[in-house]
Amino acid sequence: MSNGFKSGFVNIFGAPNAGKSTLLNLLLGERLVITSPKVQTTRHRILGIFSEPGYQIVFSDTPGIIEPKYKLHRKMMDQVKSALEDADVAIVVHDINRPKEELEAITDPLRLKVPVILLLNKTDVIKDKSTIEGLVKQYQEKYPNWEVLPISARKEENTKRIMPLILERLPEGEAFYPDDSISDRNERFFVAELIREQIYNLYEEEIPYHAAVLIQAFEEKTTLTVIKADIIVSRETQKIILLGKGGSMIKQLGIRARQAMEEFLQRKVHLELFVKVRPKWRDNENYLREYGYN
């Protein structure tokens, strides 16, 4: 690799529903991470790899920082801790409409020791520009060593300034991944995430938070890919809700998930979904390991 080549890990932190995943998809130019208005959509640490002549940025989207209530939550927070260890640059995403104290509750325990870019997201909700300017000034005074940038990831406002800020802070080094890599995860992982995304979009109340997806078969045939997946829930009543009257809801879920998979895989998909009840799976070490929460 020639001198001057830059590479490093840029890890994204923030509260649930701050817009981290939307931001990562925008920076990558790929719809790599599932998104939902509901909190705790991201459960895994996902690497998104962005390579250009002269640099490679390995973005890391971590679960939103929460107070753990289950073993699942503790494993999610373990992934946040591991992201701290290899970060070269940290991006902290905060909903500008939320209190400053919420940001402090997240960043103080992290004790970030690398260059930090604070993105004050969701500025499109605020109509008065002077209000935004005032808030930016307050955050800059609170965090004088951080770069503070107001943005709207959803509206793509002010987001073109993010990449130059990252490159200014990125160290020189060798590329970590081949140029054509876009993630460290395989296709099985992403199709499971696409099913989970539709669960978040279609179902209310506790269903998305009690559901896990396990791909049992992923077979590439000549004309299509055959995928069989188990949806795991905690209670029989949740299974009934997932299925819907006469199987209407699971059918709608299957249609939406299959369409998303075909767009992602760029080929026809035959999808079969099965709902299984595993009581208290979120606190069961063996189940968590089986479902990919190591």
C-alpha positions as CSV (number, residue, x, y, z in Angstrom):
1,M,0.0,0.0,0.0
2,S,1.4,3.4,-1.0
3,N,2.3,6.1,1.6
4,G,-0.6,8.3,2.5
5,F,-3.2,5.6,2.4
6,K,-5.7,6.0,5.3
7,S,-7.6,3.2,7.0
8,G,-9.3,2.7,10.3
9,F,-12.4,1.8,12.3
10,V,-15.1,4.5,12.7
11,N,-17.5,3.3,15.4
12,I,-20.9,4.8,15.7
13,F,-22.5,5.2,19.2
14,G,-25.8,6.6,20.4
15,A,-29.0,6.1,22.1
16,P,-31.7,3.8,20.6
17,N,-33.7,5.7,18.0
18,A,-31.0,8.4,17.5
19,G,-30.8,7.5,13.8
20,K,-27.5,5.6,13.8
21,S,-28.5,3.0,11.3
22,T,-30.0,5.5,8.9
23,L,-26.8,7.4,9.0
24,L,-24.6,4.3,8.4
25,N,-26.7,3.3,5.3
26,L,-26.3,6.9,4.1
27,L,-22.5,7.0,4.5
28,L,-22.1,3.6,2.9
29,G,-24.4,4.3,0.0
30,E,-25.9,0.8,0.7
31,R,-28.9,-0.3,2.6
32,L,-26.9,-2.5,4.8
33,V,-28.5,-2.1,8.2
34,I,-32.2,-2.5,9.0
35,T,-34.0,0.5,10.3
36,S,-37.3,1.1,12.2
37,P,-38.9,3.9,14.2
38,K,-39.0,1.5,17.2
39,V,-36.0,1.5,19.6
40,Q,-33.5,-1.4,20.0
41,T,-33.7,-2.4,16.3
42,T,-29.9,-3.0,16.1
43,R,-28.9,-6.0,18.2
44,H,-25.6,-6.9,16.6
45,R,-22.4,-5.0,15.9
46,I,-22.3,-4.8,12.1
47,L,-19.3,-3.7,10.1
48,G,-19.8,-1.7,6.9
49,I,-16.7,-1.4,4.7
50,F,-16.3,1.7,2.5
51,S,-13.3,1.6,0.1
52,E,-12.1,4.3,-2.2
53,P,-8.7,5.0,-3.8
54,G,-6.6,6.3,-1.0
55,Y,-8.6,5.1,1.9
56,Q,-10.7,2.4,3.5
57,I,-13.2,3.2,6.3
58,V,-14.6,0.3,8.4
59,F,-17.8,1.7,9.9
60,S,-19.2,-0.1,12.9
61,D,-22.8,0.2,13.9
62,T,-23.4,-0.8,17.5
63,P,-26.6,-1.5,19.4
64,G,-28.2,1.6,21.0
65,I,-26.9,2.0,24.6
66,I,-29.5,0.8,27.1
67,E,-29.7,-0.4,30.7
68,P,-29.5,-4.2,30.4
69,K,-32.6,-6.2,31.7
70,Y,-31.9,-9.5,30.0
71,K,-28.8,-11.6,29.0
72,L,-29.7,-10.5,25.5
73,H,-29.3,-6.8,26.5
74,R,-26.0,-7.6,28.3
75,K,-24.6,-9.3,25.2
76,M,-25.7,-6.2,23.1
77,M,-23.8,-3.9,25.5
78,D,-20.7,-6.2,25.3
79,Q,-20.6,-5.5,21.6
80,V,-20.6,-1.7,22.4
81,K,-17.6,-2.3,24.7
82,S,-15.7,-4.3,22.1
83,A,-16.3,-1.5,19.6
84,L,-14.6,0.9,22.0
85,E,-11.4,-1.1,22.0
86,D,-10.7,-0.9,18.2
87,A,-12.1,2.6,17.4
88,D,-9.8,5.1,15.6
89,V,-12.6,7.7,15.3
90,A,-15.9,7.7,17.2
91,I,-19.1,9.1,15.8
92,V,-21.7,9.9,18.5
93,V,-25.3,10.4,17.2
94,H,-27.7,12.3,19.4
95,D,-31.3,13.4,18.7
96,I,-31.0,17.2,18.9
97,N,-34.6,17.3,20.1
98,R,-33.7,15.2,23.2
99,P,-32.3,16.6,26.5
100,K,-28.5,17.0,26.8
101,E,-28.6,14.9,29.9
102,E,-29.5,11.8,27.8
103,L,-26.3,12.3,25.8
104,E,-24.2,12.7,29.0
105,A,-25.7,9.4,30.3
106,I,-24.4,7.7,27.2
107,T,-21.0,9.3,26.6
108,D,-19.8,9.6,30.2
109,P,-19.5,5.8,30.8
110,L,-17.9,5.4,27.3
111,R,-14.9,7.6,28.3
112,L,-14.0,8.1,24.6
113,K,-10.2,8.6,24.1
114,V,-10.2,8.9,20.3
115,P,-11.3,11.8,18.1
116,V,-15.0,12.3,18.4
117,I,-17.5,13.7,15.9
118,L,-20.8,14.6,17.5
119,L,-23.7,14.5,15.1
120,L,-26.8,16.3,16.3
121,N,-29.4,14.5,14.2
122,K,-33.0,15.2,13.3
123,T,-32.5,18.9,12.7
124,D,-35.3,18.8,10.1
125,V,-37.8,18.8,13.0
126,I,-36.7,22.2,14.1
127,K,-37.9,25.1,11.9
128,D,-36.0,27.9,13.4
129,K,-32.3,27.9,12.3
130,S,-31.3,30.2,15.2
131,T,-32.5,27.5,17.6
132,I,-30.2,24.9,16.0
133,E,-27.3,27.4,16.1
134,G,-27.9,28.0,19.8
135,L,-28.0,24.3,20.6
136,V,-24.8,23.6,18.6
137,K,-23.1,26.3,20.6
138,Q,-24.2,24.7,23.9
139,Y,-22.9,21.3,22.9
140,Q,-19.6,22.8,21.6
141,E,-19.1,24.5,25.0
142,K,-19.9,21.2,26.8
143,Y,-17.6,19.2,24.5
144,P,-14.8,21.6,23.4
145,N,-12.6,18.9,22.0
146,W,-15.3,17.3,19.8
147,E,-16.4,18.3,16.3
148,V,-20.1,19.2,16.6
149,L,-22.2,19.0,13.4
150,P,-26.0,19.4,13.1
151,I,-27.5,17.1,10.5
152,S,-30.6,15.4,9.3
153,A,-29.7,11.9,8.2
154,R,-33.3,11.3,7.0
155,K,-33.4,14.4,4.8
156,E,-29.6,14.2,4.0
157,E,-29.1,17.7,5.3
158,N,-25.5,18.7,6.0
159,T,-24.4,15.1,5.7
160,K,-21.8,15.6,3.0
161,R,-19.6,17.3,5.6
162,I,-19.3,14.1,7.6
163,M,-16.9,12.2,5.4
164,P,-14.2,15.0,5.1
165,L,-14.3,15.2,8.9
166,I,-13.7,11.5,9.2
167,L,-10.8,11.5,6.7
168,E,-9.1,14.4,8.6
169,R,-9.0,12.2,11.7
170,L,-8.3,8.8,10.1
171,P,-4.8,7.4,10.6
172,E,-2.6,6.1,7.9
173,G,-2.4,2.3,7.5
174,E,-3.0,-0.8,5.4
175,A,-6.5,-1.8,4.2
176,F,-8.2,-4.3,6.5
177,Y,-10.4,-5.9,3.9
178,P,-10.4,-6.5,0.1
179,D,-11.7,-3.5,-2.0
180,D,-14.9,-5.3,-3.0
181,S,-16.0,-6.2,0.6
182,I,-19.0,-4.4,2.0
183,S,-19.4,-6.1,5.3
184,D,-18.0,-8.8,7.6
185,R,-21.4,-10.5,7.7
186,N,-22.7,-13.1,5.3
187,E,-25.9,-13.3,3.3
188,R,-27.6,-15.5,5.8
189,F,-27.2,-12.9,8.5
190,F,-28.7,-10.1,6.3
191,V,-31.7,-12.1,5.2
192,A,-32.5,-12.9,8.9
193,E,-32.2,-9.2,9.6
194,L,-34.6,-8.4,6.8
195,I,-37.2,-10.7,8.3
196,R,-36.7,-9.0,11.7
197,E,-37.0,-5.6,10.1
198,Q,-40.5,-6.5,8.8
199,I,-41.5,-7.8,12.2
200,Y,-40.7,-4.4,13.6
201,N,-42.6,-2.7,10.8
202,L,-45.7,-5.0,11.0
203,Y,-46.3,-5.8,14.6
204,E,-46.9,-3.6,17.6
205,E,-46.3,-3.8,21.4
206,E,-43.9,-6.4,22.6
207,I,-43.7,-8.8,19.6
208,P,-40.5,-7.3,17.9
209,Y,-38.6,-7.3,21.2
210,H,-39.5,-11.0,22.0
211,A,-38.7,-12.2,18.4
212,A,-35.5,-13.7,17.0
213,V,-34.9,-15.1,13.6
214,L,-32.9,-18.2,12.8
215,I,-32.1,-19.2,9.2
216,Q,-32.4,-23.0,8.9
217,A,-31.8,-23.3,5.2
218,F,-30.2,-21.1,2.6
219,E,-29.9,-23.0,-0.7
220,E,-29.0,-21.4,-4.0
221,K,-30.7,-23.2,-6.9
222,T,-30.4,-22.5,-10.6
223,T,-33.3,-20.1,-10.8
224,L,-33.9,-19.0,-7.2
225,T,-32.7,-19.1,-3.6
226,V,-34.7,-21.2,-1.2
227,I,-34.7,-19.8,2.4
228,K,-36.3,-21.4,5.4
229,A,-36.4,-19.5,8.7
230,D,-37.7,-19.9,12.2
231,I,-39.1,-17.0,14.1
232,I,-38.6,-17.5,17.8
233,V,-41.0,-15.9,20.3
234,S,-41.3,-16.2,24.1
235,R,-45.0,-17.1,24.5
236,E,-47.8,-19.0,22.8
237,T,-49.9,-15.8,22.7
238,Q,-47.1,-14.1,20.7
239,K,-47.1,-16.9,18.2
240,I,-50.9,-16.4,17.7
241,I,-50.4,-12.7,17.1
242,L,-47.5,-13.4,14.6
243,L,-49.6,-15.9,12.6
244,G,-52.7,-13.7,12.6
245,K,-56.3,-14.7,11.9
246,G,-56.1,-17.6,9.4
247,G,-52.4,-17.0,8.9
248,S,-53.0,-13.5,7.4
249,M,-50.2,-11.7,9.3
250,I,-47.5,-14.3,8.7
251,K,-48.4,-14.3,5.0
252,Q,-48.0,-10.5,4.8
253,L,-44.7,-10.8,6.7
254,G,-43.5,-13.4,4.3
255,I,-44.4,-11.3,1.2
256,R,-42.7,-8.2,2.6
257,A,-39.6,-10.1,3.7
258,R,-39.3,-12.0,0.4
259,Q,-39.5,-8.8,-1.6
260,A,-36.8,-7.2,0.6
261,M,-34.6,-10.3,0.1
262,E,-35.0,-10.3,-3.7
263,E,-33.9,-6.7,-3.8
264,F,-30.9,-7.4,-1.6
265,L,-29.8,-10.7,-3.2
266,Q,-30.8,-9.5,-6.8
267,R,-32.5,-12.9,-7.5
268,K,-35.8,-14.7,-7.0
269,V,-36.4,-16.1,-3.5
270,H,-38.7,-18.8,-2.2
271,L,-39.3,-18.1,1.5
272,E,-40.8,-20.4,4.2
273,L,-41.4,-19.1,7.7
274,F,-42.0,-21.1,10.8
275,V,-43.0,-19.7,14.2
276,K,-41.6,-21.5,17.4
277,V,-42.1,-20.8,21.1
278,R,-39.0,-20.8,23.3
279,P,-39.9,-19.5,26.7
280,K,-37.5,-16.9,28.2
281,W,-35.1,-17.3,25.3
282,R,-33.7,-13.8,26.0
283,D,-32.2,-15.1,29.3
284,N,-31.1,-18.5,28.0
285,E,-27.4,-18.7,27.2
286,N,-27.8,-21.7,24.9
287,Y,-30.6,-20.2,22.9
288,L,-28.7,-16.9,22.6
289,R,-25.6,-18.6,21.3
290,E,-27.8,-20.6,18.8
291,Y,-29.4,-17.3,17.6
292,G,-26.0,-15.7,17.0
293,Y,-25.7,-13.6,20.2
294,N,-22.2,-14.7,21.2
